[in-house]
């Protein structure tokens, strides 16, 4: 019950109020055993809260203040209640772990700037181990101008559009006089070789219309961001970039030239072994999955009080899932030779099989969905050249990913797996959405404990999947590093119309 409440309390009680209630329960006057029991109960809740939230508390100044006051009160009791000694030692360790400044108010040292994958396609940044992002983390980002020149700004991940524009204005030395004349800059997302339903498609399908407060142009490739929007970096589409322009130049914006060129030819996947590609996919997706805090699932589905800045890691994994789906189609449709394309199709099915063997169901699902894309499934000549063994194998994969009876087959397979494993995360979000919309959080002014328990149980499955470390033996040879870099920085086409054009060019007569 304690874990249920700590995981889900933001649905009915904001964190700050939750901690204030806890603070008020810390008794000063009751005597003897009653006072000890109440203090032990408050301490138990606080310990569990700190263990669950950990680094997220660094983003909540008001919560940190209440915890500091509670901590100081508890530390005063150390000499009075020897029975609480073990709990107080654990509390001290947890407070140090979450880096709450309780002893002094010295400012934190300058934080290291973290690379957000896909913002810069550099070998050194994409090979770095992924770490969890927090709203206060700083990243580098390029903001382009209408002439495709750009400025590089250093910004907080949770920065608002207004903050980003202020940094761009400063870099450009944009004058107040220009703003006064009506030439004020606006921030625009521009999809280069992708459509509006690129990486954001998963989120839109689960959440409803994404970015409802945005102004969309008719082609749905450009979107003007509102000044109050925050954390826009993690919601950019696969091939989207930020542009700063005036309203007069908005209509003239065009995608970056290097992004819209479609050049058929061999990529790393043709040279790499299926085992290597699959293992690097699993390793990378494990890093991304491990970075997601349990509470991000609750905040993402239930629009928690901390907002999108605290769902950044989940957003990035959803983007990656969509990216892998489009990568499958992109590689196949840029492969012009029929025999070579059939060989690549066979290799992708084999990669999916190895990912399943690795218990990386996210990669497995994404590859199978990618192969079921209408632009790929219509390539009759390519599928006919596939060996019968692999045709049968792919049919089994289709049965496993079949959504009939609420993904019954997939759920049965997943239930038999032991950690570590990477689930198909969008399905977890779908389940949480169903739980939320299927019943009310409050009934006659009382908290619906059964609903909270069901939500917490679903979130605890994530804890279970990550309860053991992933152990993959990956070499550090130059060839392996090249494959690793390729897997972590996929170049994809996420425009379905463009994928269909390529498909009909390869096989005009296929039905």
N, C-alpha and C positions, 0 to 999 in steps of 0.2 A: 504493500500500500504506500509506503514511504517513497519507493522508487517511482510508482505511478504518479504521485503528486509532484515530485521534483521534475520529472520529465514533461509533465503536461500542464503545470500550474499557469503558464502564460496564457492558456485558453480562457481562464476565468479570473486570474489575479496577476497583474503585472509584477515583475521581479522586485521592483523597489518596494511595493506594498507588501509583497510576500515576506521580504526580509524585515520590514518594519513590524509586521505582525509577530515575527519570530523574536525581534528585539523586545517587544512589549511583554512577551511570555517569559522573558528571563527574570525570575523573581528576586526581589530584594528583601522582602519581609517575612514570607512564610518560614516556619521553623522546622528544624530537624529533618526527618526522613522525607517529608513532603517536599521541602525545598530542594533536597538533593535529587529526588526523582524528577522534579520539573526541570532542574538545571541539566540533568543528564539527558532528558528528552530533547531539550533545545539544542544541546551539543550534538546529539545524534543527527538531528535534522540538518544542522549547519555543516557537519562533516560530510554528510551524503550530498548536500547541495554543492559544496566545494569540489568534491570528487567528480561530480557529474559535469559541472560547468567549466572548471579549470580555466583555460586561456580566454574563454568568452568574457570573463569578468573584467578583463583588462579594457574592454570596450565600454563598460558601464560604470561611469564615474560615481553616479549616485548609489549604485549597489555596493561599490567598493567602500564608500564612506560608511554605510550601515554595517558592513562586515567588519570594518576597522573598529567601530564602536563596540560591537559585540565581542570581538577578539580581545580588546583591552579590558572589558568587564570580566571576561572569562579568565584572563591571565591574573587578575587580582584575586581570584578564588583558588589559585594554585596551592597556597599554603593552608587554606581553610579546609579544603576537601581533597584529601589524599586519594580518595576513591576515584576521583576524576583524572588522576595523573596521566594514565595511558592515553585517554581521549585527548587531553590537552597537548600532549607531545605530538600526537597525530595531527591535531589542528594546526599546531605551529609549523609542522612540515608542509601541510597543504597550503597554508597561507604563503609560505615561501615559494612553493611550486607555482602558484598562480601569479606570483610577482606583485602582490598587493603591497603598496608602500605603507606599512603600518608603524614602523619605528621612526621614520623621518619623512620629510616631504621633498627630498632631493629629486631634481628632474631626472627622468630616464635618459640614458645615453642615446645618441642618434641611432636610429634603426637602419639596418642594411636594406637597400632597395632590392625588392624581389622581382625576378623576371616572370612576367605573365605569359604563358606559352601562346604562340602565334602572333604576339605583338612584334617580336623581332625574330627573324629566322636565322639565328646564329647558332653554330654548333656548340659553342661553350655554354650558352644559356639553356638550350634545349636538352643538353645532357645532364644538367644539374638535377639532383633528386628533388622531386616536388615536395613542398612544405605547405602547411595549412596557411590560408590567407585570412587575415582579420581586417576589419574596416579601417584601422589606423595604419596598416602597412602601406608603404610607399612603393610605387612602381614607376617605370618610365613608359611613356606613351607618345606615339606620333600623332599629331593633328595636322591634316593636310589643308592646303589652300586651293582655291579654284584652279590655279595654274599648275597644281600637283607638286609644288614645293611644299615643304613641311617644317614644323617646329617640333622639337622634342621637349616635352615637359615632364617634370617630376611631380607626381600627384599622389594623394591618398587614394586608396582603393574606393573608399566611401565618398569621395569628393562629389559635390553637386555639379551640375552643368554650369551653374554660375561660377563656381570656383575654378573649373577647368577653363572657362572663357577668360577669367581674370588672369590666369597664368599665360594663356595664349596672347592676350592683349599686351601683357607686360613684355613678353618675348618679342612681339612685333613692334613694340613701342607705339601702339595704337593710341591716338590722342583722344582726349575727352571732347575735343571740338568735332571730331568725326562722328562720335556717338551722338552728340547734340544735334548734328545735321540729319540724324535718322539713318546713319550708316553703321549702326551698332551691329556687332557680330552675333551670329546665331550658331549653334552647334548642330550638326547634321550627321546622321549615320547614312553611309552610302554603301550599298551592296555592289561589289565589283562583278564577279562572275557568278554570283549567287542571287537567289530570289529572296523575297521577304520571309518565306518559311524555310530558312536554312536551319542554323543551330537553334533558333528560337522556336522551331516547329513543335518540338516535344513539350516545351514549356507552355506554348499556347494551347496545345491540345489538352494539357492537364489542368491548366489554370484558367482557361477562358481567354478572351482576347487580350494579348499582351500589349502593354504600352497604350492603354486606352486613351491616355491624355496626350498622345502624340498626334502631330499633323502629318498625314500620309499623302504623298503625291499619287496621281492616278496610276503610275507604273508600279507603285509599291516597292520601289528600290531606294527611295530617299525618305528619310523621316526627320522632321525637325524636333529636337529634344527640348522639353520644357525646362526653364531655369531651375526648378526645384527638384528635378529628378536626380537620384543619387545612384552611385555604384553602376555606372553605365558600362564600364570596361568589361565586366563579366557577362553582359547581356548582348554584346556585339555578335552578329552572325559570323559564320565560318569565314566568309570572304568580305566582311564589312570593315569599314574604316571610318574614323571620325574626320569630318571636314568642318572648318570654320569659314563662314562667308557672311555676306550681307544678304538681306532679303531680296535685293535687286539681282544678285548673282546666283540665287538658289536654283533657278530654272536652267542655268547654263552648266551646272555641275555634271561631270561625266566620270565614270569609273577610272581607276588607275590603268594605264595602257598595259602594263606588264601583267595585270591580273586577268584581263579578258582575252588574252591570247591563248588559244587552244592548240597546242603543238603535239601531235601524236609522236610516240617514240618510247623507247625502253626506259624504265625507271628502275630503282633498286629492287623492286619486287621480282623482276625477271631474273636477277642475278642471285638473290638471297634464297636460302633453303627455307621451306615452309616451317620447320621446327624453330628456326631462328626468329622469323617474323612473328610467329605465334607466341613464343616465349617473351619477346620484347613487348608485344602488345599486352600480355598478362602482367608483366612487371610494371609497365607504365600505368596501367589501369588500377593496379593494386595501390600504387603510390597515390593516385588521385582519390580512390575510394577510402584509403586510410586517413586522408586529410579531412574528410567530411565529419563534422561533429554530429553526434546523434540528434541534437536539438535542431539542427538545420532541417531535418525532415519535417519536424513539427512546425517550424517557422515558415517553411516553404509552402506547405499545404494550408496552414491555418492563418497565414499572414501574421505571424507573431510580432510582438511589440518591438523587437530589435530590427525588424525590417530586412530588406534584401542585402544589406551590407554584411549580414551574418549568414547568408546562404550562398556566399560566393563560391565556396568549394563544391557545393552541390550543383550550382549553375555550370561550373566548368566541366564537371563530369557529364552532365546532360548534353552540353555542347559537343564533348568528345564522342559521345555515343552517336550523335547525328553525323559527326565528321566521319566516323568509321563507315557508317552506312553509305555515305556518298563517295567515299574513297573506293569502295568495291566497284561501283558503277563507273567512276572516272577511269580507273585503271583498265577495266575491260573495254570501255568504249574508245579509249585512246590507243588500243592495240589493233592495228589494221589487218594483219594477216590472220586468215581464218584458223589455220593450224595453231598458230601461236596463241590466238585468243582462246581456243579450246583448251590448250595446255595451261593457260593462266586461270581459266575457270576451274579446272581440276585442282590447281594449286590452292586457290581460294577455299575450295571445299575442304581440302586437306588442312589448311590453316584453321578453319572453323572446327574441325574434328579435334585438332590438338588443343585449341582453346577450351573446348568442352572437357577434354582430358585433364587440362590444368585447373578445371573448375572455375574458369573465367567465363561465366555465362553472359556477361555484358558484351564481351567481344564476339562470342558465339552468336548471340541474338542479333547483334548489329550486322554481322557478315551475312547471316541468313536473310535478314530483312533487305539488305542491300542487293543480294542476288535475286530477290523476289520483286525488285523494282521493275515496273512495267517496261522501261526502256531496255532492261536486260532480259527479262523473261520472254520477250518477243523475238529474240535472236535464235530462230529455229535451227539454222545451219550450225551455229556454234554449239547448241545443246545436243544436236544429233551426233556431233563428233566426240562427245564426252563418253568415256568408257562406261559400260553398263554398271560396273561396280560402284562408280561414283554417282551415277544417276540414282541408284537404289539408296546410297548413303544420304544423298541430298533429300530424297523423299522422307527418310526417317527424321532428318533435321526439320523438315517442314511440319511433320506431325508433332514434333517436340515443341515447336514454337506456335502451334495452332492455338488461337485464343478461345476456341470452343470450350464451353463449360467452365468459364473463368480460368483459362490456362491450366486445366486439370493435369495434363500430361507433364508440363513443365514443373508444376508444383510438386508432383510426386517424385520426379527425378531430383529436384532440389532438396526435398526432405531426406533423401537417402545420403546426401553428401555431408561430409564432416569438414569443419573449418581447417584451413582458411579457404574461403571461396568468395568470388565476386558475383553478386546476384545481378539480374537485370533490373537496375534501379528504378526505371520508370514504372514498373509494375508495383513496387513498394509504394510509390507516390499515388498510384491509382487506388490501391487498397486503403491508404490513409484518407484519401478524398472521399471514398465510399463510406468509410466509418464516420467521417465528419458530417457529410450531408445526410446520412441515414438516420441520425438521431440528434436531439438537442443537447447542448452542453449544460444548460441549466433547466431544471424542471421544478416549477413552482418556487423559484428562488433558491433551490438547492442544487448542488453540483451533481451531475450525472456520473457517479463513480464508475458505473459499468462501462460507459463510453471511454472514460479516461483509462481504464484498465486495458481495454481492447487496443487503444492507440499505443499505450506504453508497451504492450506485448509485441506489437508490430515493430516498434522502434528497437526493442531488445533483440530482435532477430539480427539486426545490423551488428549489435554488440557481439552476438554469438558468432557471426560469420568472420569477424576480425579477432576472435579470441586467441588465435594462434598465428605466428608469423608465417609469411610466404617464403618458401625456400626454393629458389630456382638457380641452378648453376649456369651463370652466363659468363662467357669468356670476355676478356678485355682486349682482344686482338683488334687491329685496325679495321678488318672486315666487319667484325661484330659491332664496333663503335659506329661504323657507317650505317649498318642496318638499324641500330638503335636510334641514330639521328633521323633516319628516314621515317621510322615508325612514329616518332614523337613530333614530327613536323610535316604531316601529310598535306599535300596540295590537292585540293578537291574542287570539283564543280558541283555546286548545290542548286543549280538552276535546272529544274525538271524539263523545261522547254528545250534548253540547250542539250541536255542528255538525250532527249528524243531525236533531235536533229542529227546528233552523232550516230544514234542507233539506226535511223533510216538510211543514213549515208553508207553504213557498213553493210546492212542487209535490207535493201529497199522492198523486196517482195515478201518478207516474213510477216506472218499474221500474229 
